[in-house]
Amino acid sequence: MLASALALGIGPMLTAGAASAAPLVRAQAPGYYRLMLGDFEVTALSDGTIDFPMDQLLIGASPDTIRTQYRKAFQKLPVESSMNQFLINTGTRLVLVDAGAGKFYGPDLGHTIAGLRAAGYAPEQVDEVVITHMHVDHIGGLLQNGQRAFPNATLHVDKAEYDYWMNHANESGASAAVRVSFDVARKTFEPYVAAGKLQLFDGETQITPGVRAIPRPGHTPGHSFFAVESKGAKLVLWGDVVHSAVMQFRDPSVRIVWDSDNREAERVREAAFADAARQGYLIGAAHLSFPSFGHVARAEDGSGYVYVPLSYTQNRPGASGGN
């Protein structure tokens, strides 16, 4: 065959074609990752990434210490941080935890719906959207082209959270770091209110069988966890309990400028780490590296905790992400 090709004069053509460089793609595929939790399927959805200058945002450790720890973790500052959402398919209901930033934080975020579609779902199929808290990067994606992005979904949020962000009197006293969330909250929630699609919860509340809201204020006045349980397997979705895996697992007292109540946020974080380490259930969080599923263990030397990311799985029949 080679001799025939050379005789026909196409040998150089074959050689040139094989050696030519393929163009760089310079883009990731839409971000989604599934795991089985008992009978439930949970899909992590990436809204994209955003750069966080952690040496400027974290409180409770010196900038030099923060830079040193990130350098030891082979991460540059500002660090590229994930923005994760979670879709829970219970078999009868589709529940979306947080909606991403939408158009409000530029082109690097706002990819939740693209990930949702790539994962095999349409926004119209979502039955419930539950919100951990009302910062822009968690609620901006509730709108698409000025309309409800999830037209058939009921929107659920803690009553204290909703009341805080909808009260104009609170805006002037809020830190500049979070003030934009007041305006975005009004813009994104109003279409759901007008459609009669908003439900407020107060205290621990079952959203749908197997999905439970657990108020954990501190980061914001009505910040919430969501516990997902099926057939003895458990996953707790933390919202914004942790922004920096590098710093906050080893020292839960390290806080971030966006906390509305620093001390309460610290207490909630310490309690969340301790409970996850003691009980061994899975956790997921908005700003841990995508897809963010993992476990928490106490550090062997007693100095804080260690985050243990879940190993990749093809979700073979019978596989489960449970503890």
Steps between C-alpha positions, in 0.01 A plus 500: 500500500786736585674421170178568310455831681857606417452399136192718479682792661269526800753396760602861575133593530441227760810603693404867500145424611615283788744763621266801479388643833136487608357838609472572871141476626543741796166407660366246747196284444188604696565407861289227655576196711257239632498268796245258640385558856282205591219517246563867423720636223683821591665705226752772578475787250777752443398861456862577412789639700591833653831637627514564876792703643498301821783699656262798492171323574582272793495620861682338791832420330768738376533560125851352513371182665223470242744545211735243650227239544373548144853473368544172690174380342637585152228758443553854377324804640248616408378143506256375238200389707208282398135596511297181540131420491332164559207328330327227701287249312292310756323297232186709533633856546788707363645733765764759410716636783599859409485653154844649434589857411318538171613811312599697809868400535620502141571225244702268726187417701140440398537151350260305724226462239750390235623235743143402585419444132825313437412273793177404321246731665304807399435797732127440455536161671624644830228471767666679793783752525639531852734785591776470760523881526436808290845618397522583131699193394224273635189678368595686181423193289135505607443732204565444132423778253298674770273200554490215751777262395307213664141578401337196663699501822402616847772713658585427866708714736527558873258770624769687696720505189223632278388761751855631541582547132159641411514767772638826357589616850769230524680610185672810635642311798636209297865476399593621155611144418139370501290810433436411135308191617206714613429624149557161339274332758213730409552449126526121515232422758226736378396287197458194725303700755276638226436147370414369848807276487679605820483296821682611815606248764566568867701243694585151379266422211448207266504638147411163349549149641874449543595869474500708817588865562709568812542868595863582582523882523830678530633547149168677439199549732314201355775287351388136465639153450308234307518138614433235236427145622406177327522138619741585782735709284535868588639811331499845661529798266666782690455812291773745602631347821847483342658717231863396545577132533867589543445718806166422663516124547829528684370800697120546511543835678614657172208702366416688182391860446158397369387352833218703654582366847866398525479317831182311417638402159811367674290303749287349223810403301668330797177313580452396136854365474472314830164343413611390152822349643314321779219357287690442177234620258576666167514876466480739208558874498473794266865605492696178546669382180242357259319267544568546875367166625712362782545417866647681799746341742676631806867574439725237655696761695177648637547832319165542332357285222583350163277503191508169310356534147287212375670280240365509146249228420322387185186443711487128434167336586479468875769762566412759759662810641371424848707474815 
